[in-house]
Amino acid sequence: MRTEMITTSSRGLRTDSLPYRLYEKAKRFGVWNPKDIDFSEDKVHWQQLTDEQREDTLRLIAQFQAGEEAVTLDLLPLIMVIAKEGRIEEEMFLTTFLFEEAKHTEFFRLLLNELGETGDLSVYHTPAYRKIFYEVLPESLGRLVHDQSPEAIAEASTVYNMFIEGVLAETGYWAFYEGVKKAGIMPGLLKGIGYLKTDESRHIGYGTFLLQRMICEHPHLYDLVAGTMEQLAPLSIALNQENMGGREASGFGVRAEDSVAYSMKQLQIRMEVLARAKGQTMEEIYKTSETLLGVL
């Protein structure tokens, strides 16, 4: 039973807190419409790519497409847990998560339709990809329906925010920039990726805040988070290797070893940022700057 309403109490809203500031940023920068993006040049460029370049790009788009669908479907339990705890500023920001993940799903589907790629693309869901998005993600977030323990919340956020968004998606953006952008092609795709990267920087920023807050409250969770990331790291390496199919470089000349190195660098960065929570007060965590967390 609810005993009070936070926003009509003397507490009001903590407008100086990081979650609220992220909510403000989402209102300013997260309102873009995938249907407004012009893919006319992309369609021309698509036909000019080599078979290998088209295959590599389609694989990446197809994996992003399914990944965005997965997080859209699986995210709700995390929002419900935060709401149940009465963390109003955090929930206000989390309402933008679902909206943005849905738009990301729409963006990639519109792009695929415009490119004429309307067949079954699940062939690009490799064994490591299926392990991550068909098993690990839904299991970790689905667990929150019946288990709202600090350990369960920390594991879910680590899988979703730190690994899938902070490692896999960041590596995917890097691959688009190293390939398509350096080739000077597909401006519609790149415009959408720019929006996605900005949106996801807020998501990763919140996930970092959430885990830092929880580590501050429950110091033993740092080892749980570190252990989860250590367990997930081989899946990132395997996914990179599967996508390369034994080649030393992609059709755009992006080297396999560079892709793996970028993934591992992102994983290291996430853990270094989270480690700061062990020496911070709760007030310092709530007032952390967006810049410090890499929010665009």
Backbone as CSV, one residue per row, in Angstrom:
resi,resn,N_x,N_y,N_z,CA_x,CA_y,CA_z,C_x,C_y,C_z
1,MET,0.842,-1.197,0.000,0.000,0.000,0.000,0.878,1.247,0.000
2,ARG,0.544,2.207,-0.831,1.302,3.457,-0.915,0.938,4.363,0.252
3,THR,1.941,4.984,0.878,1.689,5.837,2.032,1.781,7.329,1.720
4,GLU,2.424,7.688,0.615,2.523,9.095,0.227,2.863,9.209,-1.252
5,MET,2.660,10.410,-1.778,3.082,10.728,-3.135,4.337,11.595,-3.038
6,ILE,5.399,11.141,-3.659,6.695,11.799,-3.508,6.667,13.243,-3.982
7,THR,6.070,13.476,-5.151,6.181,14.806,-5.757,5.321,15.861,-5.079
8,THR,4.403,15.441,-4.199,3.648,16.426,-3.422,4.123,16.473,-1.968
9,SER,5.195,15.755,-1.672,5.795,15.827,-0.347,6.829,16.957,-0.351
10,SER,7.435,17.186,0.789,8.457,18.239,0.866,9.682,17.894,0.023
11,ARG,9.830,16.623,-0.328,10.970,16.195,-1.152,10.858,16.708,-2.577
12,GLY,9.663,16.618,-3.160,9.472,17.048,-4.545,10.262,16.195,-5.517
13,LEU,10.768,16.809,-6.574,11.618,16.123,-7.548,13.063,16.554,-7.364
14,ARG,13.974,15.583,-7.453,15.401,15.905,-7.374,15.893,16.275,-8.777
15,THR,15.694,17.524,-9.130,16.032,17.961,-10.486,17.539,18.069,-10.713
16,ASP,18.322,18.006,-9.642,19.775,18.064,-9.785,20.399,16.681,-9.916
17,SER,19.582,15.626,-9.765,20.121,14.263,-9.810,20.417,13.840,-11.243
18,LEU,21.354,12.920,-11.395,21.728,12.448,-12.732,20.544,11.861,-13.500
19,PRO,19.715,10.996,-12.907,18.586,10.465,-13.677,17.668,11.548,-14.235
20,TYR,17.415,12.583,-13.450,16.541,13.657,-13.935,17.221,14.437,-15.054
21,ARG,18.516,14.666,-14.910,19.239,15.383,-15.970,19.261,14.574,-17.264
22,LEU,19.348,13.250,-17.145,19.271,12.398,-18.331,17.882,12.461,-18.955
23,TYR,16.877,12.534,-18.115,15.496,12.690,-18.592,15.356,13.990,-19.392
24,GLU,15.962,15.071,-18.891,15.935,16.351,-19.605,16.630,16.226,-20.964
25,LYS,17.774,15.530,-20.987,18.486,15.340,-22.251,17.668,14.511,-23.230
26,ALA,16.981,13.493,-22.717,16.163,12.646,-23.583,15.048,13.443,-24.235
27,LYS,14.464,14.382,-23.501,13.405,15.220,-24.069,13.948,16.126,-25.165
28,ARG,15.191,16.572,-25.001,15.779,17.492,-25.989,16.323,16.763,-27.217
29,PHE,16.989,15.630,-26.984,17.730,14.993,-28.074,17.159,13.655,-28.541
30,GLY,16.187,13.102,-27.804,15.685,11.784,-28.152,14.456,11.781,-29.036
31,VAL,13.948,12.973,-29.358,12.712,13.039,-30.147,13.067,13.221,-31.624
32,TRP,13.330,12.112,-32.282,13.596,12.109,-33.721,12.743,10.996,-34.330
33,ASN,12.398,11.166,-35.587,11.479,10.245,-36.235,12.196,9.463,-37.334
34,PRO,12.302,8.138,-37.201,12.964,7.340,-38.243,12.374,7.563,-39.632
35,LYS,11.083,7.867,-39.702,10.439,8.058,-41.001,10.884,9.341,-41.699
36,ASP,11.542,10.233,-40.962,12.026,11.478,-41.559,13.374,11.313,-42.255
37,ILE,14.012,10.162,-42.088,15.334,9.939,-42.670,15.205,9.531,-44.138
38,ASP,15.974,10.169,-44.976,15.954,9.921,-46.417,16.970,8.821,-46.771
39,PHE,16.483,7.715,-47.303,17.353,6.588,-47.663,17.583,6.486,-49.181
40,SER,17.236,7.525,-49.920,17.330,7.435,-51.385,18.767,7.203,-51.859
41,GLU,19.731,7.914,-51.268,21.128,7.700,-51.655,21.608,6.331,-51.195
42,ASP,21.137,5.889,-50.054,21.542,4.581,-49.528,21.176,3.473,-50.511
43,LYS,20.000,3.579,-51.117,19.559,2.555,-52.074,20.488,2.503,-53.288
44,VAL,20.941,3.653,-53.726,21.877,3.707,-54.863,23.213,3.090,-54.462
45,HIS,23.723,3.499,-53.306,25.011,2.986,-52.840,24.961,1.484,-52.597
46,TRP,23.813,0.997,-52.133,23.658,-0.433,-51.829,23.933,-1.295,-53.060
47,GLN,23.493,-0.824,-54.189,23.692,-1.567,-55.434,25.131,-1.469,-55.937
48,GLN,25.872,-0.478,-55.452,27.246,-0.279,-55.900,28.278,-1.014,-55.053
49,LEU,27.847,-1.555,-53.926,28.766,-2.276,-53.044,29.185,-3.604,-53.674
50,THR,30.364,-4.080,-53.292,30.758,-5.423,-53.702,29.889,-6.421,-52.934
51,ASP,29.846,-7.651,-53.392,29.052,-8.671,-52.695,29.508,-8.828,-51.249
52,GLU,30.818,-8.780,-51.040,31.357,-8.946,-49.691,30.977,-7.769,-48.801
53,GLN,31.067,-6.557,-49.335,30.701,-5.373,-48.561,29.212,-5.383,-48.215
54,ARG,28.385,-5.779,-49.181,26.944,-5.819,-48.940,26.620,-6.875,-47.879
55,GLU,27.283,-8.009,-47.972,27.050,-9.079,-47.006,27.457,-8.653,-45.593
56,ASP,28.611,-8.009,-45.465,29.078,-7.560,-44.149,28.139,-6.512,-43.558
57,THR,27.679,-5.591,-44.386,26.791,-4.529,-43.903,25.428,-5.090,-43.539
58,LEU,24.923,-6.009,-44.361,23.622,-6.608,-44.086,23.666,-7.421,-42.787
59,ARG,24.762,-8.108,-42.568,24.909,-8.895,-41.333,24.839,-7.966,-40.116
60,LEU,25.537,-6.857,-40.185,25.566,-5.921,-39.064,24.191,-5.292,-38.838
61,ILE,23.532,-4.895,-39.929,22.190,-4.312,-39.811,21.213,-5.339,-39.237
62,ALA,21.270,-6.568,-39.725,20.357,-7.618,-39.263,20.558,-7.917,-37.783
63,GLN,21.801,-7.888,-37.335,22.065,-8.141,-35.917,21.602,-6.981,-35.052
64,PHE,21.774,-5.761,-35.531,21.243,-4.613,-34.807,19.714,-4.677,-34.773
65,GLN,19.114,-5.026,-35.914,17.655,-5.085,-35.995,17.087,-6.017,-34.926
66,ALA,17.577,-7.222,-34.889,17.075,-8.193,-33.916,17.445,-7.820,-32.491
67,GLY,18.615,-7.219,-32.321,19.038,-6.800,-30.990,18.138,-5.713,-30.427
68,GLU,17.780,-4.743,-31.273,16.890,-3.673,-30.822,15.499,-4.231,-30.501
69,GLU,15.039,-5.175,-31.304,13.754,-5.822,-31.004,13.822,-6.535,-29.658
70,ALA,14.922,-7.222,-29.416,15.061,-7.994,-28.182,15.011,-7.099,-26.951
71,VAL,15.760,-6.000,-26.968,15.763,-5.147,-25.776,14.422,-4.442,-25.606
72,THR,13.742,-4.131,-26.708,12.411,-3.532,-26.614,11.450,-4.491,-25.916
73,LEU,11.541,-5.769,-26.263,10.660,-6.769,-25.674,11.034,-7.119,-24.233
74,ASP,12.322,-7.074,-23.912,12.798,-7.597,-22.631,12.983,-6.551,-21.533
75,LEU,12.894,-5.262,-21.868,13.272,-4.194,-20.941,12.287,-3.955,-19.800
76,LEU,11.010,-4.205,-20.031,9.965,-3.793,-19.097,10.191,-4.229,-17.644
77,PRO,10.644,-5.454,-17.353,10.832,-5.839,-15.945,11.766,-4.913,-15.175
78,LEU,12.809,-4.387,-15.817,13.717,-3.471,-15.129,12.992,-2.175,-14.761
79,ILE,12.185,-1.664,-15.689,11.413,-0.456,-15.410,10.459,-0.702,-14.244
80,MET,9.833,-1.856,-14.219,8.873,-2.182,-13.166,9.543,-2.269,-11.802
81,VAL,10.753,-2.804,-11.756,11.476,-2.903,-10.485,11.791,-1.517,-9.945
82,ILE,12.288,-0.639,-10.802,12.624,0.720,-10.370,11.372,1.462,-9.911
83,ALA,10.265,1.262,-10.628,8.996,1.895,-10.244,8.535,1.379,-8.889
84,LYS,8.666,0.081,-8.666,8.234,-0.528,-7.410,9.031,0.023,-6.237
85,GLU,10.289,0.388,-6.480,11.126,0.949,-5.424,10.800,2.420,-5.159
86,GLY,9.940,3.023,-5.994,9.543,4.418,-5.796,10.590,5.438,-6.196
87,ARG,11.500,5.054,-7.085,12.553,5.973,-7.535,12.026,6.767,-8.729
88,ILE,11.274,7.810,-8.445,10.495,8.511,-9.459,11.358,9.116,-10.561
89,GLU,12.481,9.759,-10.213,13.320,10.368,-11.250,13.915,9.314,-12.182
90,GLU,14.283,8.178,-11.624,14.836,7.098,-12.441,13.764,6.526,-13.364
91,GLU,12.566,6.336,-12.829,11.501,5.800,-13.670,11.123,6.779,-14.780
92,MET,11.115,8.072,-14.460,10.806,9.073,-15.483,11.775,8.952,-16.653
93,PHE,13.051,8.769,-16.325,14.021,8.603,-17.406,13.830,7.277,-18.125
94,LEU,13.543,6.223,-17.369,13.384,4.906,-17.991,12.207,4.844,-18.956
95,THR,11.218,5.721,-18.792,10.124,5.736,-19.773,10.651,6.082,-21.159
96,THR,11.740,6.835,-21.232,12.317,7.188,-22.533,13.083,6.018,-23.139
97,PHE,13.572,5.103,-22.291,14.299,3.926,-22.783,13.444,3.136,-23.767
98,LEU,12.256,2.782,-23.304,11.402,1.910,-24.106,10.996,2.596,-25.399
99,PHE,10.679,3.872,-25.319,10.334,4.676,-26.494,11.481,4.669,-27.496
100,GLU,12.694,4.875,-27.001,13.851,4.959,-27.896,14.235,3.605,-28.471
101,GLU,14.176,2.551,-27.670,14.495,1.230,-28.206,13.488,0.832,-29.286
102,ALA,12.231,1.225,-29.096,11.214,0.942,-30.114,11.537,1.684,-31.408
103,LYS,11.975,2.931,-31.288,12.341,3.694,-32.490,13.553,3.099,-33.189
104,HIS,14.492,2.596,-32.414,15.667,1.955,-33.010,15.246,0.715,-33.808
105,THR,14.300,-0.037,-33.252,13.753,-1.202,-33.954,13.110,-0.767,-35.268
106,GLU,12.342,0.305,-35.203,11.674,0.831,-36.397,12.689,1.308,-37.427
107,PHE,13.737,2.009,-36.969,14.735,2.561,-37.884,15.361,1.481,-38.758
108,PHE,15.853,0.417,-38.147,16.533,-0.615,-38.928,15.569,-1.353,-39.853
109,ARG,14.312,-1.520,-39.416,13.343,-2.197,-40.289,13.003,-1.328,-41.491
110,LEU,12.842,-0.022,-41.276,12.580,0.881,-42.403,13.743,0.857,-43.386
111,LEU,14.954,0.864,-42.857,16.144,0.818,-43.709,16.168,-0.466,-44.535
112,LEU,15.952,-1.598,-43.902,15.958,-2.874,-44.620,14.893,-2.901,-45.710
113,ASN,13.711,-2.374,-45.400,12.637,-2.331,-46.395,13.041,-1.487,-47.595
114,GLU,13.652,-0.336,-47.333,14.081,0.556,-48.410,15.160,-0.080,-49.272
115,LEU,15.999,-0.905,-48.659,17.079,-1.567,-49.405,16.590,-2.812,-50.130
116,GLY,15.318,-3.172,-49.905,14.765,-4.357,-50.560,15.162,-5.658,-49.893
117,GLU,15.669,-5.565,-48.657,16.101,-6.767,-47.939,14.975,-7.219,-47.015
118,THR,13.976,-7.876,-47.593,12.775,-8.227,-46.844,12.649,-9.733,-46.582
119,GLY,13.715,-10.458,-46.831,13.683,-11.900,-46.583,14.022,-12.243,-45.147
120,ASP,14.214,-13.523,-44.865,14.551,-14.000,-43.524,16.038,-13.752,-43.265
121,LEU,16.333,-12.870,-42.342,17.715,-12.501,-42.056,18.259,-13.195,-40.805
122,SER,17.502,-14.148,-40.266,17.965,-14.842,-39.066,19.191,-15.710,-39.340
123,VAL,19.539,-15.890,-40.599,20.755,-16.608,-40.960,21.983,-15.907,-40.387
124,TYR,21.854,-14.610,-40.115,22.963,-13.838,-39.561,23.037,-13.912,-38.039
125,HIS,22.114,-14.642,-37.430,22.139,-14.818,-35.977,23.026,-16.020,-35.669
126,THR,24.293,-15.748,-35.466,25.298,-16.785,-35.245,25.115,-17.430,-33.871
127,PRO,25.825,-18.521,-33.592,25.687,-19.182,-32.285,25.924,-18.245,-31.088
128,ALA,26.978,-17.434,-31.142,27.248,-16.504,-30.034,26.148,-15.451,-29.937
129,TYR,25.679,-14.978,-31.083,24.602,-13.981,-31.101,23.342,-14.570,-30.469
130,ARG,22.998,-15.783,-30.841,21.804,-16.432,-30.278,21.959,-16.655,-28.767
131,LYS,23.131,-17.012,-28.333,23.365,-17.204,-26.904,23.077,-15.906,-26.145
132,ILE,23.546,-14.794,-26.698,23.387,-13.499,-26.032,21.936,-13.027,-26.053
133,PHE,21.342,-12.973,-27.253,20.037,-12.325,-27.402,18.841,-13.261,-27.244
134,TYR,19.062,-14.552,-27.441,17.969,-15.508,-27.292,17.942,-16.129,-25.893
135,GLU,19.056,-16.054,-25.174,19.126,-16.699,-23.858,19.535,-15.732,-22.741
136,VAL,20.740,-15.196,-22.799,21.279,-14.410,-21.683,20.441,-13.171,-21.390
137,LEU,20.122,-12.387,-22.412,19.359,-11.154,-22.196,17.964,-11.422,-21.637
138,PRO,17.127,-12.233,-22.305,15.782,-12.448,-21.757,15.776,-13.131,-20.391
139,GLU,16.757,-14.009,-20.145,16.801,-14.683,-18.845,17.163,-13.717,-17.726
140,SER,18.143,-12.845,-17.964,18.578,-11.927,-16.905,17.521,-10.876,-16.591
141,LEU,16.875,-10.335,-17.624,15.834,-9.341,-17.377,14.530,-9.998,-16.918
142,GLY,14.213,-11.163,-17.462,13.008,-11.877,-17.055,13.054,-12.321,-15.603
143,ARG,14.235,-12.558,-15.086,14.398,-12.957,-13.684,13.815,-11.911,-12.734
144,LEU,13.824,-10.646,-13.161,13.353,-9.565,-12.292,11.861,-9.632,-12.016
145,VAL,11.135,-10.392,-12.804,9.698,-10.540,-12.572,9.435,-11.201,-11.216
146,HIS,10.285,-12.150,-10.835,10.081,-12.879,-9.581,11.208,-12.684,-8.576
147,ASP,12.268,-11.975,-8.970,13.415,-11.770,-8.078,13.897,-10.328,-8.204
148,GLN,13.583,-9.508,-7.217,13.993,-8.100,-7.236,15.164,-7.834,-6.291
149,SER,15.962,-8.862,-6.051,17.118,-8.709,-5.167,18.161,-7.804,-5.806
150,PRO,19.018,-7.178,-4.988,20.092,-6.351,-5.553,20.957,-7.131,-6.544
151,GLU,21.176,-8.388,-6.262,22.008,-9.215,-7.150,21.347,-9.385,-8.524
152,ALA,20.045,-9.618,-8.528,19.332,-9.807,-9.792,19.304,-8.516,-10.607
153,ILE,19.076,-7.398,-9.939,19.047,-6.104,-10.633,20.426,-5.794,-11.210
154,ALA,21.461,-6.024,-10.418,22.821,-5.737,-10.880,23.192,-6.605,-12.081
155,GLU,22.819,-7.864,-12.043,23.121,-8.751,-13.170,22.391,-8.297,-14.433
156,ALA,21.113,-7.935,-14.294,20.328,-7.505,-15.452,20.912,-6.249,-16.075
157,SER,21.271,-5.281,-15.249,21.835,-4.038,-15.777,23.207,-4.264,-16.399
158,THR,23.977,-5.178,-15.807,25.298,-5.486,-16.378,25.149,-6.088,-17.771
159,VAL,24.240,-7.031,-17.916,24.016,-7.674,-19.216,23.513,-6.664,-20.230
160,TYR,22.497,-5.910,-19.858,21.847,-4.989,-20.801,22.674,-3.732,-21.056
161,ASN,22.944,-2.948,-19.980,23.593,-1.653,-20.158,25.088,-1.749,-20.419
162,MET,25.769,-2.566,-19.627,27.221,-2.604,-19.724,27.715,-3.442,-20.894
163,PHE,27.104,-4.621,-21.086,27.617,-5.528,-22.120,26.955,-5.301,-23.474
164,ILE,25.643,-5.405,-23.536,24.975,-5.308,-24.837,25.076,-3.897,-25.410
165,GLU,24.815,-2.882,-24.571,24.915,-1.512,-25.077,26.348,-0.985,-25.024
166,GLY,27.027,-1.235,-23.897,28.344,-0.636,-23.694,29.484,-1.316,-24.419
167,VAL,29.306,-2.587,-24.781,30.366,-3.312,-25.506,29.914,-3.664,-26.922
168,LEU,28.832,-4.442,-27.048,28.428,-4.918,-28.376,27.953,-3.792,-29.282
169,ALA,27.026,-2.947,-28.792,26.509,-1.871,-29.647,27.606,-0.873,-29.991
170,GLU,28.439,-0.529,-29.006,29.528,0.414,-29.278,30.482,-0.139,-30.327
171,THR,30.740,-1.430,-30.277,31.602,-2.061,-31.290,30.914,-2.034,-32.652
172,GLY,29.597,-2.223,-32.656,28.847,-2.149,-33.909,28.896,-0.765,-34.529
173,TYR,28.730,0.281,-33.704,28.831,1.647,-34.229,30.220,1.866,-34.820
174,TRP,31.237,1.407,-34.102,32.616,1.549,-34.566,32.788,0.875,-35.933
175,ALA,32.191,-0.293,-36.093,32.298,-1.009,-37.365,31.622,-0.238,-38.497
176,PHE,30.465,0.362,-38.230,29.807,1.191,-39.246,30.691,2.371,-39.639
177,TYR,31.284,3.016,-38.646,32.114,4.188,-38.930,33.400,3.813,-39.658
178,GLU,34.002,2.685,-39.250,35.240,2.242,-39.900,34.996,1.757,-41.328
179,GLY,33.806,1.255,-41.580,33.497,0.741,-42.911,32.729,1.718,-43.766
180,VAL,31.435,1.852,-43.491,30.544,2.662,-44.324,30.925,4.140,-44.332
181,LYS,31.189,4.695,-43.146,31.483,6.136,-43.090,32.780,6.476,-43.812
182,LYS,33.829,5.684,-43.594,35.104,5.960,-44.255,35.001,5.787,-45.765
183,ALA,34.027,4.978,-46.207,33.809,4.804,-47.643,32.992,5.958,-48.218
184,GLY,32.435,6.804,-47.357,31.680,7.975,-47.807,30.337,7.629,-48.432
185,ILE,29.676,6.592,-47.893,28.418,6.132,-48.499,27.317,6.023,-47.441
186,MET,26.091,5.790,-47.913,24.917,5.500,-47.100,24.665,6.540,-45.996
187,PRO,24.380,7.784,-46.393,24.167,8.858,-45.409,22.944,8.654,-44.525
188,GLY,21.901,8.030,-45.031,20.714,7.787,-44.219,21.009,6.840,-43.072
189,LEU,21.712,5.757,-43.389,22.122,4.803,-42.366,22.953,5.506,-41.297
190,LEU,23.916,6.299,-41.719,24.811,6.965,-40.772,24.089,8.023,-39.948
191,LYS,23.102,8.679,-40.533,22.333,9.656,-39.770,21.589,8.961,-38.637
192,GLY,20.971,7.830,-38.952,20.267,7.069,-37.927,21.210,6.540,-36.859
193,ILE,22.380,6.061,-37.275,23.366,5.558,-36.317,23.793,6.667,-35.368
194,GLY,23.909,7.888,-35.879,24.253,9.022,-35.025,23.209,9.246,-33.944
195,TYR,21.938,9.153,-34.329,20.853,9.286,-33.348,20.913,8.151,-32.330
196,LEU,21.108,6.938,-32.827,21.165,5.780,-31.931,22.301,5.914,-30.928
197,LYS,23.454,6.307,-31.400,24.622,6.407,-30.528,24.385,7.433,-29.417
198,THR,23.724,8.541,-29.772,23.410,9.551,-28.767,22.414,9.003,-27.746
199,ASP,21.367,8.331,-28.239,20.383,7.729,-27.337,21.048,6.722,-26.403
200,GLU,21.848,5.841,-26.989,22.448,4.773,-26.198,23.459,5.306,-25.187
201,SER,24.063,6.455,-25.475,24.997,7.027,-24.494,24.262,7.384,-23.209
202,ARG,23.001,7.822,-23.348,22.197,8.090,-22.147,21.845,6.794,-21.430
203,HIS,21.529,5.753,-22.197,21.190,4.461,-21.597,22.385,3.900,-20.818
204,ILE,23.561,3.947,-21.432,24.769,3.450,-20.772,25.082,4.309,-19.548
205,GLY,24.871,5.626,-19.681,25.098,6.523,-18.553,24.215,6.166,-17.373
206,TYR,22.944,5.874,-17.663,22.042,5.493,-16.576,22.448,4.150,-15.980
207,GLY,22.774,3.186,-16.833,23.186,1.876,-16.337,24.408,1.984,-15.434
208,THR,25.341,2.867,-15.814,26.528,3.095,-14.988,26.125,3.688,-13.648
209,PHE,25.243,4.688,-13.695,24.740,5.290,-12.456,24.059,4.245,-11.582
210,LEU,23.176,3.449,-12.174,22.429,2.441,-11.413,23.377,1.478,-10.717
211,LEU,24.363,0.977,-11.448,25.296,0.023,-10.866,26.198,0.693,-9.833
212,GLN,26.602,1.938,-10.079,27.404,2.645,-9.083,26.598,2.851,-7.800
213,ARG,25.328,3.230,-7.958,24.469,3.416,-6.781,24.348,2.113,-5.997
214,MET,24.158,1.020,-6.719,23.969,-0.268,-6.052,25.264,-0.770,-5.412
215,ILE,26.395,-0.515,-6.061,27.686,-0.916,-5.492,27.977,-0.099,-4.236
216,CYS,27.585,1.177,-4.252,27.750,2.021,-3.072,26.907,1.485,-1.911
217,GLU,25.694,1.028,-2.224,24.787,0.483,-1.203,25.200,-0.919,-0.770
218,HIS,25.682,-1.708,-1.725,26.027,-3.118,-1.477,27.396,-3.395,-2.111
219,PRO,28.496,-3.085,-1.440,29.843,-3.186,-2.025,30.171,-4.540,-2.651
220,HIS,29.572,-5.619,-2.149,29.891,-6.947,-2.699,29.422,-7.097,-4.145
221,LEU,28.532,-6.206,-4.599,28.020,-6.320,-5.964,29.085,-6.025,-7.022
222,TYR,30.126,-5.284,-6.652,31.173,-5.012,-7.647,31.779,-6.314,-8.156
223,ASP,32.051,-7.242,-7.266,32.628,-8.526,-7.683,31.644,-9.303,-8.549
224,LEU,30.350,-9.196,-8.249,29.334,-9.872,-9.072,29.320,-9.288,-10.476
225,VAL,29.360,-7.951,-10.564,29.357,-7.285,-11.870,30.614,-7.647,-12.657
226,ALA,31.758,-7.590,-11.985,33.018,-7.924,-12.651,33.004,-9.370,-13.134
227,GLY,32.466,-10.268,-12.314,32.395,-11.671,-12.702,31.474,-11.891,-13.886
228,THR,30.352,-11.170,-13.908,29.418,-11.289,-15.031,30.062,-10.802,-16.322
229,MET,30.753,-9.674,-16.254,31.427,-9.154,-17.445,32.521,-10.116,-17.922
230,GLU,33.210,-10.733,-16.976,34.256,-11.701,-17.327,33.657,-12.912,-18.034
231,GLN,32.490,-13.341,-17.592,31.811,-14.473,-18.220,31.302,-14.126,-19.616
232,LEU,30.907,-12.858,-19.807,30.343,-12.439,-21.087,31.407,-12.109,-22.132
233,ALA,32.589,-11.736,-21.699,33.644,-11.313,-22.626,33.916,-12.319,-23.747
234,PRO,34.009,-13.629,-23.446,34.259,-14.590,-24.530,33.170,-14.599,-25.597
235,LEU,31.936,-14.257,-25.217,30.858,-14.202,-26.202,31.074,-13.052,-27.175
236,SER,31.616,-11.948,-26.685,31.920,-10.822,-27.569,33.004,-11.201,-28.565
237,ILE,34.038,-11.864,-28.078,35.127,-12.312,-28.957,34.593,-13.299,-29.988
238,ALA,33.773,-14.243,-29.534,33.221,-15.255,-30.442,32.343,-14.615,-31.504
239,LEU,31.546,-13.619,-31.117,30.670,-12.943,-32.078,31.485,-12.233,-33.149
240,ASN,32.553,-11.555,-32.744,33.429,-10.904,-33.717,34.031,-11.923,-34.674
241,GLN,34.478,-13.023,-34.146,35.111,-14.061,-34.984,34.107,-14.702,-35.931
242,GLU,32.906,-14.978,-35.438,31.882,-15.571,-36.291,31.500,-14.638,-37.428
243,ASN,31.426,-13.353,-37.141,31.058,-12.390,-38.184,32.142,-12.256,-39.249
244,MET,33.370,-12.499,-38.871,34.472,-12.431,-39.831,34.606,-13.721,-40.633
245,GLY,34.099,-14.824,-40.103,34.138,-16.087,-40.830,35.526,-16.533,-41.230
246,GLY,36.501,-16.298,-40.355,37.861,-16.731,-40.642,38.677,-15.758,-41.469
247,ARG,38.075,-14.671,-41.916,38.811,-13.676,-42.704,39.656,-12.784,-41.791
248,GLU,40.708,-12.214,-42.342,41.536,-11.285,-41.579,40.930,-9.888,-41.553
249,ALA,40.089,-9.579,-42.552,39.489,-8.247,-42.621,38.144,-8.325,-43.327
250,SER,37.301,-7.320,-43.071,35.988,-7.258,-43.712,36.115,-6.756,-45.142
251,GLY,34.991,-6.681,-45.827,34.993,-6.165,-47.198,35.392,-4.714,-47.297
252,PHE,35.362,-4.008,-46.174,35.784,-2.604,-46.135,37.212,-2.457,-45.606
253,GLY,37.860,-3.589,-45.341,39.233,-3.538,-44.855,39.368,-3.402,-43.355
254,VAL,38.270,-3.561,-42.609,38.319,-3.484,-41.149,38.889,-4.803,-40.625
255,ARG,39.997,-4.733,-39.917,40.684,-5.946,-39.478,39.977,-6.605,-38.310
256,ALA,39.952,-7.927,-38.342,39.289,-8.703,-37.292,39.918,-8.427,-35.936
257,GLU,41.235,-8.357,-35.888,41.919,-8.151,-34.608,41.606,-6.779,-34.022
258,ASP,41.372,-5.781,-34.890,41.027,-4.447,-34.405,39.625,-4.425,-33.801
259,SER,38.734,-5.187,-34.391,37.370,-5.264,-33.883,37.346,-5.903,-32.493
260,VAL,38.073,-6.989,-32.332,38.149,-7.649,-31.029,38.791,-6.723,-30.005
261,ALA,39.861,-6.047,-30.406,40.557,-5.130,-29.492,39.642,-3.996,-29.050
262,TYR,38.809,-3.498,-29.970,37.889,-2.412,-29.620,36.864,-2.904,-28.602
263,SER,36.348,-4.104,-28.797,35.387,-4.683,-27.852,35.990,-4.815,-26.461
264,MET,37.206,-5.320,-26.394,37.846,-5.514,-25.100,38.166,-4.177,-24.422
265,LYS,38.471,-3.170,-25.229,38.719,-1.836,-24.676,37.446,-1.270,-24.056
266,GLN,36.299,-1.478,-24.719,35.031,-1.001,-24.182,34.699,-1.706,-22.873
267,LEU,34.970,-2.988,-22.805,34.719,-3.735,-21.584,35.571,-3.192,-20.438
268,GLN,36.827,-2.908,-20.722,37.728,-2.370,-19.703,37.261,-0.997,-19.225
269,ILE,36.819,-0.156,-20.162,36.345,1.181,-19.814,35.146,1.096,-18.870
270,ARG,34.200,0.200,-19.172,33.011,0.066,-18.323,33.407,-0.297,-16.893
271,MET,34.336,-1.219,-16.735,34.717,-1.660,-15.406,35.498,-0.580,-14.663
272,GLU,36.309,0.195,-15.370,37.063,1.273,-14.725,36.121,2.336,-14.171
273,VAL,35.072,2.658,-14.924,34.108,3.661,-14.466,33.344,3.140,-13.250
274,LEU,32.935,1.870,-13.289,32.188,1.300,-12.176,33.040,1.206,-10.912
275,ALA,34.331,0.998,-11.074,35.217,0.862,-9.917,35.258,2.134,-9.086
276,ARG,34.965,3.286,-9.715,34.990,4.550,-8.977,33.954,4.574,-7.864
277,ALA,32.884,3.810,-8.013,31.803,3.832,-7.020,32.292,3.364,-5.655
278,LYS,33.337,2.555,-5.631,33.806,2.009,-4.364,34.372,3.085,-3.444
279,GLY,34.736,4.231,-4.018,35.286,5.308,-3.189,34.420,6.544,-3.145
280,GLN,33.157,6.437,-3.603,32.277,7.597,-3.657,31.142,7.504,-2.643
281,THR,30.622,8.691,-2.289,29.422,8.731,-1.459,28.204,8.681,-2.380
282,MET,27.042,8.386,-1.815,25.827,8.337,-2.608,25.526,9.708,-3.228
283,GLU,25.770,10.759,-2.472,25.504,12.099,-2.989,26.388,12.406,-4.196
284,GLU,27.636,11.978,-4.157,28.548,12.190,-5.284,28.066,11.431,-6.510
285,ILE,27.553,10.241,-6.317,27.058,9.435,-7.438,25.847,10.107,-8.075
286,TYR,24.932,10.617,-7.257,23.741,11.279,-7.789,24.094,12.555,-8.554
287,LYS,25.206,13.164,-8.199,25.582,14.425,-8.845,26.669,14.260,-9.901
288,THR,26.986,13.009,-10.253,27.973,12.752,-11.303,27.581,13.471,-12.586
289,SER,28.553,14.057,-13.267,28.252,14.784,-14.508,28.034,13.820,-15.653
290,GLU,27.192,14.223,-16.593,26.932,13.406,-17.773,28.215,13.196,-18.577
291,THR,29.040,14.223,-18.649,30.287,14.149,-19.419,31.195,13.048,-18.887
292,LEU,31.250,12.943,-17.564,32.120,11.938,-16.941,31.690,10.526,-17.317
293,LEU,30.398,10.346,-17.621,29.877,9.037,-17.980,29.802,8.831,-19.492
294,GLY,30.293,9.806,-20.260,30.324,9.657,-21.711,28.996,9.923,-22.400
295,VAL,28.081,10.627,-21.722,26.775,10.925,-22.314,26.943,12.033,-23.340
296,LEU,26.413,11.808,-24.554,26.553,12.775,-25.643,25.480,13.855,-25.571
